[in-house]
Amino acid sequence: MTGKKLRLFSLAWPLFVEQALRISIGTVDTLMVGYVSDDAVAALGVANQVLILALIFFNFVGIGASVVVTHHLGASDRAGADRIARAALGVNTWMGLGASLLVASLCPLILGLMHLPPGLFPYAVPFLTLMGGTLFLEAQSMAMAAVLRAHGHTREVMLITAAQNVINVAGNCLLLFGLLGLPKLGVFGIAISGVFARVASLVMMRAMLQRHAGVRPLLRDYLTFPAGEVRRILRIGLPAAGENVSYWLAFMVSTTFVARMGEESLAAAAYSLQIMTWVIVFADSIGLGTEIMIGHLIGEGELQTAYDELLRSLRLAFFIAIGSSLLMAVLAVPIAGAFSNNPIIASMIVSVLRMGVVLEPGRVFNIVVINALRATGDARFPLFAGICSMWGVWLPLGWVLGLELGWGLPGIWAAMCADEWLRGVFMYRRWKLRRWQQHAVASRGHVMGPTSV
């Protein structure tokens, strides 16, 4: 499948549905746990940040593999694409095993470093131990999904995610509330159903990978690591991981700021994050679809077409972000009431949702343009710009506004707005000045050989 045959809509709508389904897993978990208590929601929110950080580490292999696979496919080099896919699967599997052992064995220490209030440990520790101990399942699935998307099979990944969602919700109903005579396990039941859903997803993903991408994982794929392929994956993936890890570490530090404000602020932040992801999902799907298209175009050598494609995608994502965040702001009061009947928590949620009108359009520039820059091979600039802005603007400003000046949760979000817009301007300028083209030429040269450069 070449870049000329790929269209943004055909790629983006399954990605949107897939992302929405993944978000709905977290949202449904949050709503269901809300029936237990707001304390349980706050504990789950902090524990999930640890899991998200681990998934970001796994995703850097997926990002690198996806970009390099699209370059090979754009150049009609199927054998090269398969070698990259197998290398990505082996690397992610071992990374997943390492992360599983680390999180499961150090769970209480990690939660303590995040300043989780002691009273919330009984909720968070069992959940994080089980979900963290099975992260290797998610790591394998993420590598397979990245390869399928690079081949243009976004709908297949969407269907698997839908099935995983159904299994997760059904398991939650049975184990959280003790239906059909099963034990009522509370938050730990959420973890058990999540693990069952992960196993099912991995089995389905493996079957789809073999059927639609022609890649059948073999034992040697898990035991050998071809240096050339791994280096090319890491050349894109490591900077991508650094930027994503920097973001989530900054977010986790900002969460410690929120924890100092009290358990109500912590619960409000957890609810708000789940709600706002429904706005972010539009930009995510457009960004991922654009990344796949531009990767194929780079492999074909169509640099001007890639340049124009990003600008079209960015305009679309920007207007969607404005519309969706405005809608969220208008409906903020009933949405907040659906998540919590605590008036203090609900009030904080409303304030944060309305600030999304400023935050989300700025975030769009980062999501869409950074994906495009990575697809060209220009992965280091987003990392360096992100580190400077997140740690030089977001966190210091969040501390001052949120804690020193007493703005609370809205102060943290105001600092996030400043960071997103500053980085967004840097990313847009980078694309407009075409500083990425030298990286695109070099990336294509790795696929075609020295004579093509």
HELIX and SHEET records of a PDB file:
HELIX    1   1 LEU A    8  GLY A   34  1                                  27    
HELIX    2   2 ASP A   38  GLY A   74  1                                  37    
HELIX    3   3 ARG A   78  SER A  105  1                                  28    
HELIX    4   4 CYS A  107  LEU A  113  1                                   7    
HELIX    5   5 PRO A  118  LEU A  120  5                                   3    
HELIX    6   6 PHE A  121  GLY A  133  1                                  13    
HELIX    7   7 LEU A  135  ALA A  150  1                                  16    
HELIX    8   8 THR A  154  LEU A  176  1                                  23    
HELIX    9   9 LEU A  179  GLY A  181  5                                   3    
HELIX   10  10 VAL A  187  HIS A  212  1                                  26    
HELIX   11  11 LEU A  219  LEU A  223  1                                   5    
HELIX   12  12 ALA A  227  MET A  261  1                                  35    
HELIX   13  13 GLU A  263  GLU A  300  1                                  38    
HELIX   14  14 LEU A  303  VAL A  330  1                                  28    
HELIX   15  15 ALA A  332  PHE A  339  1                                   8    
HELIX   16  16 PRO A  343  THR A  376  1                                  34    
HELIX   17  17 ARG A  380  SER A  389  1                                  10    
HELIX   18  18 MET A  390  TRP A  394  3                                   5    
HELIX   19  19 LEU A  395  GLY A  398  1                                   4    
HELIX   20  20 TRP A  399  GLU A  404  3                                   6    
HELIX   21  21 LEU A  409  LYS A  432  1                                  24    
HELIX   22  22 GLN A  437  MET A  448  1                                  12    
HELIX   23  23 PRO A  450  SER A  452  5                                   3    
END                                                                             
